[in-house]
Each structure stands twice: as C-alpha cells, then as structure tokens.
Amino acid sequence: MDCIFCKIVEGAIPSKKVYENEHVLAFHDIQPAAAVHVLIIPKKHIPTMNDAAGEDFALIGEIHKAAQIVAKELGIADSGYRLVNNCGKDGGQVVFHIHYHLLGGEKLSALNVRD
C-alpha cells in the first residue's frame, strides 16, 4: 500500500506526534493552515468516510475523543477550534485515508460554503 498516513502509523515516515493510543494517531500537519493544525487519523486504513462501516463508527468516535484531548493539551479547547473531515475529491480530500483536521489557536474565518 502506498498510503502516506499508513507509513506514518508504521513509523516509516517521521511525524511530530501529539497524541497516540492503540487506535488513533494525532500529529502536526507539515503545511499548517492555522496556528494549530493537527491531523487525527485512525491507525486502520479506511479510504474515505463513505468507506466506514460497522466497527469503524466506534473508531470514528475514538477520533473525536482524541480531538477533545488534543485541543485541551494544546490549550485551544476553551477558545475554540474546528474539526474538519474532507470526503472525496470534490470535498477537498487529498490523502485517501480518513483524517480530521483540528484547527485553532487563532480566530478562524467563516467556512467557504455556498448557499
């Protein structure tokens, strides 16, 4: 498999880890879009949210739990943060391994969403 996030999970590609447990890994994005920009991924390879099934939904809950923990540890829980999952090409997904962007540490602009 040629998935960059799977390689990060395996340790073949280094990352600046923020949080890790048996199922989830969180690390700083190498191209941050905010003062705080952390990627939170399941260790299990799931290409997109549309591919999640069965036991994967408990794993997605673990990702959300990790987001709370990371936001507190990085001091942005009280001021606020954004948790984003892009799904598919038109949704802006670039790496096809489910991942969430935890963004914060500054006032974020409104989302660019069409009415």
N, C-alpha and C positions, 0 to 999 in steps of 0.2 A: 504494500500500500504506500502511496506517495502523498500522504497527508501530513502537512507541516505540524498540525496540532498533535497528531499521534506521535510524531517524532519528538515533540516537546515532552509529552507524557512519558515516553520511553527514556528520556534523558539524552537522546542523540543530538538534540539542538538545545542549547542552554536558554534559560529564561530567568527573569528576576521574579521569583515566586513570592506571592503574598500570602497564600493560603493553600493548604493541601490536606485532603483526607483520603480515605480509601476509594472514593468515587469521583471526586471533583478536584480540579486544579485551578488556581487563580494566579495570574501573573500580569505584570505591567506590559501594556501594549508598546511596541517599539516605535510606533508612529502615533503618539498621543493626540487626541482631538480635544482634550480638556486638560486642566491642571492635574487632575487624577483621571487616569484611563487604564482600567484593569479589565482583562479578558477572563471570563469564568467559563470553563469547559468541563464537560463530563469526560472521564477517562475512557469511557466506552465510545467508540466511533459511531456516531449517528449523523448522517449527512445533513439533514435539514429537519426543521420542526415537523414537516409533513411526514417524515420517516419514523417519528417517535410512535411507539406502540406499547401496550401492556405495561410491563415493569418500568419502561422508560419514563413514565409520568412521575413515578416516585423519585427517579433520578433528577428530573427537572425541578422537583421540589427541593432536592438537596442543593441544586444550583442557587435557588432563591434564598435558601438558608445561608449559604456561603456568601451571597451578596450582602445580607444583613451583617454578618460577622466582619467582612472586609470593610464595609462602609464605617462600622464602628471603629475598627482598628486604625483606619486611615483618617479618622476624625471628620468624616463628612456626613455621618448619619443624621445629625441634628440640623445641619444647614440645608441638606437635601442633595439628592443625586438622581441620575437617570439610569435605568436598567433597560437595555435595548437588545432585542434579538432580531436580526435580519433573516428573512426566509426567502431563498431563491434569488435568481439574478435580478429580477425586477424589484425585489425587496432590498437590494443592495448587498446581498451575501456574496462574499469574495472567497472565503475559505469554506469548503463544504464539509464541515464538522460543526455540529451545533455549538454555538458560543454566544455569550452575552457580553455586552459592553457595559461596564459600570463606569459612568462618567460623573464627575463632580469636582469639588474644590474651587469652584467659581460659579458665578451666575450664568446659567446656560440659556441660550436663546431659545425661542419657541421652535417647535418642530416644523419642518417644511412639509406641511400636509395640505393637499388640495381639498377644497370644499366640495 
